[in-house]
Amino acid sequence: MANPRRTSYASNLPISEPFPQFQSPAAAQSTAATLITSAKVFLKKPHAFPFLLSIFLLLTWISLRLQHASGDSAFHRSSAAASYGTSAKDVGGGGGDDGHFRDSDANAVKFSASSSIAMKDKRGWLVNPITLAMDFDIQGGAVSCASIHVGEIQPGKMRGNHRHHTSNETFLIWGANTVFRLENKAAKKGYSEMVISADEVIVGASPRGTAHAMVNIDAERTTYFLGCQDNIVNYNDNTTDFKVWKDL
């Protein structure tokens, strides 16, 4: 009896996986040169212009979206920008619906800490004095801080009463009944003043060459202030005039 025929199957599976192929540096350089040449040829063709225009429009749209997102950042612009609009810039002085009062002669704006100008939560209020000064068109202040100083003024005491010739300065003042004085040659007395109560805040600016002073006129409370200068002031040289006003 004949044995049944056995059918054999050839395996198509590889015995082992081949090693990955890597391009040599010369081959990679040749590939890059080929791609560059192809790109140059493509850019010379008429239909390359619509493609480049589409890329440009896409990049422009992305840039505008990023700028819009940056403008909405609460820590880079005060929430006041959306609430007071153009009425915030009361050129010549005046008040607004949000409780602020801007005095162009004193180059300052004051507002209640409870107003919509300040960002508030359960921790208290928060403002960006640099942004706020620009929003209210306070002229000549520092837009960047090369030097920052924070301090206090006890009742009946004063700080400032000097004139910097090499630095613009922006101030944030709060905490007590306080007078902010700014040199103003157009004023009858040669200066203008803004007074705040204990629950109000001042943002003011002193351009270089303009004298300024802060006086605590409160009987009990302490005045607190922050000063931002756009240049480092050396008080030992002759770029600062001291004791400008004799009545302080």
Backbone as CSV, one residue per row, in Angstrom:
resi,resn,N_x,N_y,N_z,CA_x,CA_y,CA_z,C_x,C_y,C_z
1,MET,0.869,-1.185,0.000,0.000,0.000,0.000,0.885,1.207,0.000
2,ALA,0.582,2.115,-0.891,1.421,3.307,-1.026,1.167,4.259,0.117
3,ASN,2.236,4.847,0.544,2.098,5.863,1.612,1.444,7.116,1.052
4,PRO,0.565,7.712,1.848,-0.052,8.967,1.377,1.001,10.029,1.184
5,ARG,0.739,10.835,0.142,1.718,11.885,-0.161,1.640,12.986,0.873
6,ARG,2.797,13.306,1.381,2.850,14.370,2.389,3.104,15.709,1.700
7,THR,2.318,16.664,2.147,2.472,18.011,1.578,3.313,18.844,2.534
8,SER,4.346,19.463,2.014,5.204,20.326,2.857,4.859,21.774,2.587
9,TYR,4.964,22.572,3.620,4.662,24.007,3.526,5.941,24.802,3.773
10,ALA,6.187,25.680,2.888,7.379,26.527,3.059,7.002,27.729,3.905
11,SER,7.788,27.988,4.866,7.520,29.133,5.757,8.025,30.412,5.115
12,ASN,7.139,31.389,5.084,7.528,32.695,4.528,8.016,33.656,5.607
13,LEU,8.007,33.205,6.862,8.423,34.094,7.946,9.929,34.187,7.993
14,PRO,10.473,35.361,8.215,11.925,35.487,8.307,12.425,34.815,9.563
15,ILE,13.589,34.255,9.454,14.175,33.586,10.617,14.530,34.585,11.685
16,SER,14.991,35.732,11.279,15.346,36.780,12.253,15.017,38.129,11.640
17,GLU,14.753,39.133,12.508,14.440,40.480,12.045,15.703,41.128,11.505
18,PRO,15.618,41.789,10.370,16.807,42.461,9.844,17.163,43.659,10.714
19,PHE,18.428,44.006,10.737,18.867,45.173,11.496,18.364,46.433,10.809
20,PRO,17.960,47.472,11.589,17.488,48.712,10.965,18.586,49.345,10.137
21,GLN,18.151,49.941,9.033,19.106,50.565,8.141,19.273,52.035,8.515
22,PHE,20.474,52.497,8.652,20.770,53.884,8.984,21.494,54.528,7.807
23,GLN,21.096,55.790,7.555,21.765,56.499,6.484,23.130,56.972,6.956
24,SER,24.061,56.928,6.102,25.383,57.462,6.412,25.306,58.982,6.390
25,PRO,26.237,59.693,7.037,26.226,61.169,7.006,26.207,61.718,5.591
26,ALA,26.937,61.067,4.691,26.964,61.544,3.305,25.597,61.410,2.650
27,ALA,24.898,60.272,2.939,23.564,60.068,2.362,22.566,61.068,2.925
28,ALA,22.654,61.335,4.236,21.751,62.303,4.855,21.962,63.690,4.279
29,GLN,23.224,64.062,4.051,23.523,65.361,3.466,22.985,65.456,2.049
30,SER,23.083,64.353,1.326,22.569,64.329,-0.047,21.051,64.480,-0.061
31,THR,20.378,63.812,0.897,18.920,63.931,0.991,18.503,65.358,1.296
32,ALA,19.216,66.009,2.225,18.894,67.388,2.574,19.083,68.314,1.387
33,ALA,20.161,68.093,0.635,20.403,68.916,-0.553,19.302,68.730,-1.587
34,THR,18.816,67.494,-1.720,17.742,67.210,-2.667,16.458,67.933,-2.262
35,LEU,16.157,67.921,-0.960,14.954,68.605,-0.477,15.041,70.106,-0.710
36,ILE,16.216,70.681,-0.465,16.385,72.116,-0.670,16.214,72.469,-2.142
37,THR,16.797,71.653,-2.996,16.663,71.887,-4.439,15.200,71.800,-4.871
38,SER,14.484,70.795,-4.335,13.062,70.639,-4.676,12.253,71.847,-4.216
39,ALA,12.590,72.349,-3.018,11.879,73.522,-2.494,12.130,74.742,-3.371
40,LYS,13.363,74.926,-3.826,13.675,76.058,-4.696,12.910,75.966,-6.007
41,VAL,12.846,74.771,-6.544,12.105,74.581,-7.792,10.624,74.884,-7.599
42,PHE,10.065,74.427,-6.458,8.639,74.660,-6.173,8.347,76.149,-6.036
43,LEU,9.245,76.874,-5.364,8.995,78.295,-5.126,9.060,79.111,-6.406
44,LYS,9.707,78.597,-7.423,9.779,79.308,-8.688,8.526,79.121,-9.529
45,LYS,7.686,78.181,-9.137,6.483,77.903,-9.915,5.364,78.878,-9.538
46,PRO,4.450,79.176,-10.476,3.375,80.158,-10.215,2.471,79.772,-9.043
47,HIS,2.184,78.467,-8.873,1.248,78.079,-7.813,1.893,78.112,-6.423
48,ALA,3.148,78.520,-6.329,3.772,78.655,-5.001,3.252,79.893,-4.269
49,PHE,2.859,80.932,-5.034,2.401,82.175,-4.397,1.163,81.975,-3.530
50,PRO,0.096,81.298,-4.008,-1.065,81.062,-3.120,-0.691,80.272,-1.878
51,PHE,0.224,79.344,-2.015,0.645,78.555,-0.855,1.349,79.435,0.173
52,LEU,2.273,80.290,-0.276,2.974,81.186,0.640,2.012,82.195,1.265
53,LEU,1.047,82.675,0.483,0.061,83.611,1.015,-0.768,82.965,2.113
54,SER,-1.136,81.700,1.924,-1.905,80.983,2.944,-1.099,80.839,4.235
55,ILE,0.195,80.542,4.111,1.047,80.428,5.295,1.132,81.764,6.022
56,PHE,1.281,82.855,5.244,1.363,84.184,5.846,0.075,84.531,6.597
57,LEU,-1.071,84.255,5.991,-2.349,84.552,6.640,-2.531,83.715,7.906
58,LEU,-2.100,82.471,7.866,-2.204,81.619,9.045,-1.350,82.164,10.186
59,LEU,-0.108,82.563,9.885,0.772,83.114,10.918,0.217,84.424,11.472
60,THR,-0.379,85.249,10.604,-0.988,86.502,11.065,-2.141,86.229,12.009
61,TRP,-2.977,85.270,11.679,-4.114,84.910,12.539,-3.630,84.411,13.897
62,ILE,-2.601,83.572,13.901,-2.050,83.062,15.174,-1.499,84.202,16.015
63,SER,-0.797,85.146,15.362,-0.241,86.282,16.091,-1.329,87.131,16.727
64,LEU,-2.409,87.395,15.987,-3.513,88.191,16.530,-4.194,87.482,17.688
65,ARG,-4.339,86.173,17.590,-4.954,85.415,18.682,-4.101,85.474,19.936
66,LEU,-2.776,85.386,19.774,-1.881,85.448,20.930,-1.917,86.826,21.567
67,GLN,-1.978,87.880,20.740,-2.064,89.228,21.289,-3.366,89.426,22.051
68,HIS,-4.456,88.881,21.514,-5.750,89.001,22.193,-5.732,88.273,23.529
69,ALA,-5.131,87.095,23.555,-5.048,86.340,24.812,-4.191,87.067,25.829
70,SER,-3.100,87.696,25.357,-2.233,88.439,26.269,-2.965,89.643,26.846
71,GLY,-3.799,90.278,26.018,-4.538,91.432,26.496,-5.574,91.079,27.542
72,ASP,-6.015,89.817,27.550,-7.016,89.396,28.517,-6.404,88.938,29.833
73,SER,-5.101,88.892,29.920,-4.458,88.402,31.139,-4.651,89.392,32.275
74,ALA,-5.183,88.920,33.387,-5.489,89.818,34.513,-4.249,90.376,35.166
75,PHE,-3.138,89.643,35.085,-1.938,90.115,35.751,-1.093,91.020,34.870
76,HIS,-1.445,91.171,33.593,-0.710,92.063,32.726,-1.516,93.311,32.396
77,ARG,-2.836,93.239,32.602,-3.655,94.434,32.495,-4.721,94.393,33.563
78,SER,-4.930,95.541,34.155,-5.910,95.622,35.225,-7.299,95.343,34.680
79,SER,-8.148,94.783,35.523,-9.522,94.533,35.104,-10.282,95.831,34.856
80,ALA,-9.674,96.944,35.241,-10.314,98.234,35.006,-10.453,98.544,33.524
81,ALA,-9.598,97.978,32.696,-9.633,98.291,31.267,-10.989,97.983,30.657
82,ALA,-11.651,96.934,31.151,-12.934,96.560,30.589,-14.090,97.331,31.224
83,SER,-13.867,97.887,32.415,-14.968,98.483,33.149,-15.113,99.986,32.938
84,TYR,-13.958,100.715,32.824,-14.122,102.152,32.729,-14.010,102.701,31.319
85,GLY,-13.479,101.927,30.391,-13.430,102.363,28.995,-12.726,103.688,28.823
86,THR,-13.157,104.472,27.832,-12.500,105.729,27.544,-12.788,106.779,28.605
87,SER,-13.824,106.638,29.394,-14.125,107.628,30.420,-13.082,107.654,31.513
88,ALA,-12.231,106.635,31.566,-11.180,106.608,32.576,-10.166,107.700,32.336
89,LYS,-9.954,108.067,31.093,-8.941,109.061,30.783,-9.587,110.440,30.815
90,ASP,-9.823,110.935,32.000,-10.483,112.225,32.155,-9.443,113.329,32.049
91,VAL,-9.018,113.633,30.815,-7.972,114.617,30.603,-8.444,115.955,31.151
92,GLY,-7.626,116.542,32.009,-8.007,117.775,32.664,-8.558,117.543,34.058
93,GLY,-8.768,116.309,34.419,-9.238,115.994,35.761,-10.705,115.659,35.771
94,GLY,-11.109,114.873,36.742,-12.515,114.533,36.871,-12.702,113.151,37.418
95,GLY,-13.963,112.809,37.653,-14.284,111.521,38.231,-14.941,110.608,37.234
96,GLY,-15.098,109.345,37.625,-15.719,108.358,36.769,-16.763,107.578,37.529
97,ASP,-17.547,106.805,36.798,-18.603,106.014,37.416,-18.053,104.928,38.330
98,ASP,-16.780,104.568,38.129,-16.196,103.508,38.944,-15.564,104.036,40.226
99,GLY,-15.764,105.306,40.541,-15.284,105.852,41.808,-13.894,106.437,41.764
100,HIS,-13.311,106.605,40.579,-11.975,107.179,40.509,-12.047,108.693,40.343
101,PHE,-10.941,109.354,40.679,-10.794,110.784,40.412,-9.399,111.016,39.877
102,ARG,-9.319,111.540,38.681,-8.031,111.806,38.049,-7.757,113.294,38.033
103,ASP,-6.558,113.681,38.468,-6.141,115.079,38.493,-4.910,115.206,37.592
104,SER,-5.081,115.850,36.447,-3.965,115.984,35.526,-2.897,116.924,36.065
105,ASP,-3.278,117.890,36.914,-2.284,118.801,37.491,-1.346,118.069,38.444
106,ALA,-1.910,117.155,39.233,-1.089,116.354,40.144,-0.549,115.102,39.464
107,ASN,-0.951,114.875,38.216,-0.502,113.719,37.434,-0.743,112.415,38.198
108,ALA,-1.945,112.283,38.735,-2.263,111.125,39.570,-3.742,110.807,39.474
109,VAL,-4.089,109.586,39.867,-5.473,109.155,39.951,-5.665,108.481,41.304
110,LYS,-6.801,108.730,41.915,-7.114,108.059,43.171,-8.452,107.358,43.039
111,PHE,-8.614,106.305,43.827,-9.847,105.526,43.773,-10.009,104.776,45.081
112,SER,-11.240,104.413,45.373,-11.511,103.622,46.566,-11.021,102.194,46.355
113,ALA,-10.494,101.615,47.406,-10.035,100.225,47.313,-11.176,99.270,47.015
114,SER,-12.400,99.717,47.221,-13.561,98.868,46.952,-14.132,99.086,45.557
115,SER,-13.525,99.964,44.761,-14.052,100.254,43.428,-13.730,99.121,42.464
116,SER,-14.327,99.198,41.286,-14.120,98.161,40.270,-12.753,98.258,39.612
117,ILE,-12.010,99.319,39.882,-10.680,99.468,39.287,-9.727,98.408,39.821
118,ALA,-9.815,98.131,41.115,-8.928,97.142,41.727,-9.518,95.745,41.573
119,MET,-8.663,94.780,41.274,-9.090,93.382,41.271,-9.225,92.933,42.715
120,LYS,-10.302,92.241,43.025,-10.573,91.888,44.422,-11.044,90.444,44.533
121,ASP,-10.679,89.819,45.647,-11.231,88.537,46.044,-11.212,88.504,47.570
122,LYS,-11.391,87.345,48.159,-11.484,87.260,49.616,-10.181,87.634,50.311
123,ARG,-9.079,87.680,49.557,-7.796,88.055,50.152,-7.600,89.566,50.224
124,GLY,-8.346,90.315,49.404,-8.195,91.765,49.373,-8.085,92.274,47.945
125,TRP,-7.480,93.451,47.775,-7.390,94.073,46.460,-5.997,93.916,45.871
126,LEU,-5.931,94.083,44.539,-4.675,93.929,43.814,-4.721,94.822,42.579
127,VAL,-3.637,95.593,42.355,-3.541,96.434,41.166,-2.140,96.342,40.585
128,ASN,-2.028,96.666,39.310,-0.746,96.819,38.639,-0.551,98.317,38.412
129,PRO,0.293,98.994,39.203,0.399,100.455,39.087,0.929,100.928,37.743
130,ILE,1.812,100.166,37.117,2.364,100.585,35.832,1.268,100.585,34.765
131,THR,0.523,99.491,34.701,-0.562,99.387,33.731,-1.658,100.403,34.024
132,LEU,-1.976,100.566,35.301,-3.040,101.493,35.681,-2.675,102.930,35.318
133,ALA,-1.413,103.308,35.513,-0.972,104.661,35.149,-1.133,104.895,33.652
134,MET,-0.801,103.907,32.844,-0.960,104.052,31.400,-2.434,104.084,31.009
135,ASP,-3.258,103.265,31.670,-4.692,103.241,31.367,-5.342,104.592,31.632
136,PHE,-4.892,105.289,32.667,-5.479,106.579,33.036,-4.706,107.753,32.447
137,ASP,-3.781,107.474,31.528,-3.024,108.513,30.834,-2.214,109.369,31.802
138,ILE,-1.667,108.755,32.838,-0.748,109.449,33.736,0.581,109.574,32.999
139,GLN,1.057,110.812,32.840,2.179,111.083,31.955,3.525,110.999,32.666
140,GLY,4.537,110.514,31.925,5.923,110.617,32.374,6.368,109.636,33.430
141,GLY,5.572,108.618,33.716,5.970,107.636,34.721,6.889,106.581,34.145
142,ALA,7.371,105.712,35.013,8.215,104.593,34.581,7.350,103.515,33.959
143,VAL,7.780,102.983,32.833,7.070,101.876,32.199,7.806,100.559,32.421
144,SER,8.995,100.637,32.980,9.736,99.457,33.404,10.496,99.832,34.668
145,CYS,10.782,98.850,35.488,11.363,99.118,36.801,12.815,98.641,36.870
146,ALA,13.742,99.594,36.803,15.149,99.264,37.044,15.424,99.219,38.538
147,SER,14.589,99.932,39.303,14.724,99.959,40.769,13.334,100.036,41.381
148,ILE,13.085,99.212,42.388,11.797,99.211,43.090,12.060,99.367,44.579
149,HIS,11.303,100.247,45.218,11.410,100.379,46.668,10.008,100.422,47.276
150,VAL,9.851,99.738,48.375,8.583,99.666,49.103,8.857,100.105,50.529
151,GLY,7.963,100.939,51.078,8.220,101.426,52.438,6.962,101.915,53.121
152,GLU,7.162,102.527,54.276,6.067,103.063,55.056,6.417,104.471,55.529
153,ILE,5.366,105.213,55.862,5.529,106.572,56.387,4.678,106.665,57.652
154,GLN,5.298,106.877,58.753,4.585,106.964,60.023,3.785,108.267,60.099
155,PRO,2.745,108.325,60.963,1.921,109.540,61.080,2.768,110.782,61.341
156,GLY,2.475,111.839,60.582,3.189,113.095,60.732,4.534,113.150,60.034
157,LYS,4.935,112.075,59.361,6.241,112.032,58.708,6.107,112.189,57.190
158,MET,7.260,112.346,56.540,7.281,112.620,55.105,8.387,111.816,54.435
159,ARG,8.166,111.517,53.168,9.215,110.942,52.319,9.258,111.711,51.007
160,GLY,10.422,111.696,50.398,10.577,112.414,49.145,11.093,113.816,49.394
161,ASN,10.351,114.802,48.851,10.785,116.202,48.863,12.126,116.326,48.138
162,HIS,12.205,115.629,47.006,13.407,115.696,46.189,13.031,115.615,44.704
163,ARG,14.019,115.833,43.861,13.811,115.882,42.412,14.898,115.039,41.741
164,HIS,14.490,114.005,41.006,15.437,113.170,40.274,15.594,113.715,38.851
165,HIS,16.832,113.855,38.396,17.078,114.355,37.041,17.341,113.236,36.035
166,THR,17.469,112.014,36.513,17.829,110.915,35.608,16.840,109.748,35.656
167,SER,15.695,109.944,36.309,14.776,108.816,36.468,13.327,109.277,36.484
168,ASN,12.477,108.559,35.735,11.030,108.703,35.862,10.556,107.743,36.945
169,GLU,9.502,108.120,37.664,9.063,107.286,38.788,7.538,107.200,38.838
170,THR,7.044,106.001,39.104,5.616,105.762,39.285,5.377,105.294,40.710
171,PHE,4.322,105.813,41.343,4.037,105.531,42.754,2.693,104.825,42.922
172,LEU,2.641,103.994,43.941,1.401,103.427,44.450,1.375,103.735,45.940
173,ILE,0.338,104.443,46.402,0.275,104.922,47.784,-1.062,104.528,48.381
174,TRP,-1.067,104.029,49.630,-2.302,103.626,50.285,-2.100,103.503,51.804
175,GLY,-3.203,103.327,52.536,-3.132,102.953,53.941,-3.548,103.997,54.949
176,ALA,-3.441,105.303,54.616,-3.725,106.348,55.599,-4.056,107.649,54.879
177,ASN,-4.508,108.649,55.645,-4.718,109.984,55.087,-3.354,110.539,54.665
178,THR,-3.196,110.759,53.366,-1.870,111.065,52.822,-1.969,112.128,51.738
179,VAL,-0.940,112.962,51.656,-0.833,113.977,50.608,0.267,113.575,49.635
180,PHE,-0.068,113.577,48.353,0.930,113.382,47.295,1.136,114.731,46.623
181,ARG,2.358,115.242,46.702,2.664,116.547,46.122,3.585,116.369,44.917
182,LEU,3.273,117.094,43.824,4.069,117.016,42.608,4.365,118.431,42.118
183,GLU,5.594,118.673,41.768,5.996,119.965,41.230,5.249,120.262,39.946
184,ASN,4.684,121.473,39.874,3.901,121.892,38.707,4.100,123.387,38.528
185,LYS,4.959,123.754,37.611,5.305,125.172,37.427,4.130,125.986,36.903
186,ALA,3.124,125.320,36.322,1.954,126.043,35.829,0.981,126.396,36.950
187,ALA,1.121,125.736,38.103,0.228,126.007,39.244,0.676,127.274,39.980
188,LYS,-0.261,127.899,40.666,0.022,129.155,41.366,1.094,128.980,42.430
189,LYS,1.049,127.872,43.167,2.015,127.631,44.232,3.283,126.942,43.723
190,GLY,3.280,126.567,42.472,4.432,125.864,41.931,4.347,124.356,42.120
191,TYR,3.232,123.891,42.647,3.024,122.453,42.832,1.535,122.164,42.894
192,SER,1.182,120.899,42.703,-0.195,120.421,42.842,-0.196,119.259,43.814
193,GLU,-1.345,119.066,44.481,-1.445,118.010,45.489,-2.702,117.185,45.298
194,MET,-2.604,115.931,45.678,-3.764,115.053,45.749,-3.772,114.430,47.137
195,VAL,-4.942,114.421,47.767,-5.087,113.901,49.132,-5.976,112.660,49.089
196,ILE,-5.566,111.623,49.814,-6.394,110.420,49.910,-6.731,110.157,51.367
197,SER,-7.845,109.463,51.554,-8.221,108.984,52.882,-7.677,107.574,53.073
198,ALA,-7.937,107.009,54.241,-7.353,105.710,54.582,-7.861,104.576,53.698
199,ASP,-9.052,104.735,53.110,-9.606,103.656,52.284,-9.442,103.932,50.791
200,GLU,-8.559,104.851,50.428,-8.318,105.172,49.030,-6.884,104.825,48.632
201,VAL,-6.672,104.779,47.323,-5.369,104.428,46.754,-4.998,105.477,45.719
202,ILE,-3.708,105.843,45.676,-3.195,106.767,44.655,-2.238,106.026,43.740
203,VAL,-2.376,106.267,42.451,-1.345,105.909,41.471,-0.931,107.217,40.811
204,GLY,0.334,107.586,40.966,0.829,108.842,40.425,2.188,108.664,39.793
205,ALA,2.613,109.691,39.062,3.902,109.616,38.380,4.639,110.932,38.518
206,SER,5.956,110.828,38.607,6.836,111.989,38.673,7.879,111.865,37.570
207,PRO,7.718,112.605,36.471,8.716,112.544,35.398,10.068,113.065,35.882
208,ARG,11.112,112.658,35.211,12.441,113.128,35.590,12.492,114.650,35.548
209,GLY,13.189,115.234,36.536,13.260,116.675,36.633,12.086,117.299,37.353
210,THR,11.195,116.483,37.930,10.009,116.973,38.633,10.068,116.526,40.096
211,ALA,9.925,117.484,41.009,10.003,117.160,42.437,8.721,116.492,42.911
212,HIS,8.830,115.669,43.946,7.673,114.984,44.508,7.881,114.735,45.996
213,ALA,6.770,114.559,46.688,6.821,114.273,48.127,5.543,113.566,48.535
214,MET,5.625,112.784,49.613,4.474,112.112,50.215,4.471,112.419,51.698
215,VAL,3.327,112.882,52.201,3.229,113.282,53.601,2.068,112.537,54.252
216,ASN,2.335,111.875,55.345,1.288,111.201,56.117,0.661,112.226,57.053
217,ILE,-0.609,112.566,56.823,-1.312,113.539,57.665,-2.315,112.839,58.577
218,ASP,-2.178,111.523,58.714,-3.081,110.744,59.543,-2.625,110.809,61.004
219,ALA,-3.577,110.726,61.935,-3.235,110.784,63.357,-2.757,109.440,63.889
220,GLU,-3.155,108.332,63.234,-2.856,107.008,63.781,-2.277,106.030,62.760
221,ARG,-2.822,106.034,61.558,-2.480,104.981,60.597,-1.174,105.259,59.857
222,THR,-0.602,104.191,59.327,0.652,104.248,58.584,0.370,104.274,57.091
223,THR,1.103,105.112,56.379,1.033,105.142,54.915,2.020,104.123,54.344
224,TYR,1.588,103.415,53.311,2.467,102.474,52.623,2.598,102.921,51.167
225,PHE,3.760,102.687,50.605,3.969,103.121,49.226,4.926,102.181,48.500
226,LEU,4.781,102.162,47.186,5.705,101.467,46.291,6.154,102.462,45.229
227,GLY,7.453,102.500,44.978,8.008,103.368,43.947,8.757,102.556,42.913
228,CYS,8.487,102.835,41.657,9.157,102.150,40.537,9.911,103.191,39.728
229,GLN,11.240,103.053,39.638,12.078,103.970,38.870,12.637,103.253,37.641
230,ASP,12.668,103.959,36.518,13.176,103.332,35.296,14.684,103.482,35.127
231,ASN,15.340,104.026,36.146,16.794,104.127,36.150,17.267,104.056,37.599
232,ILE,18.395,103.441,37.824,18.924,103.341,39.187,19.504,104.690,39.600
233,VAL,19.003,105.229,40.700,19.413,106.553,41.170,20.516,106.405,42.207
234,ASN,21.596,107.128,41.992,22.685,107.198,42.968,22.491,108.479,43.776
235,TYR,22.080,108.319,45.018,21.770,109.492,45.841,23.023,110.223,46.301
236,ASN,24.195,109.689,46.018,25.435,110.342,46.429,26.003,111.271,45.360
237,ASP,25.394,111.264,44.157,25.896,112.185,43.131,24.978,113.400,43.050
238,ASN,25.177,114.216,42.051,24.438,115.475,41.961,23.242,115.399,41.025
239,THR,22.693,114.208,40.807,21.539,114.061,39.918,20.212,114.157,40.668
240,THR,20.245,114.373,41.972,19.028,114.518,42.770,19.116,115.783,43.614
241,ASP,18.070,116.610,43.549,17.976,117.815,44.387,17.161,117.479,45.630
242,PHE,17.664,117.836,46.811,16.986,117.511,48.073,16.395,118.784,48.693
243,LYS,15.394,118.559,49.584,14.733,119.634,50.337,14.243,120.731,49.402
244,VAL,13.452,120.304,48.424,12.944,121.246,47.429,11.990,122.247,48.058
245,TRP,11.048,121.775,48.912,10.069,122.648,49.548,10.437,122.885,51.003
246,LYS,10.445,124.127,51.393,10.846,124.471,52.762,9.718,124.284,53.767
247,ASP,8.464,124.149,53.277,7.338,124.014,54.208,7.093,122.559,54.603
248,LEU,7.901,121.648,54.104,7.726,120.233,54.443,8.824,119.782,55.407
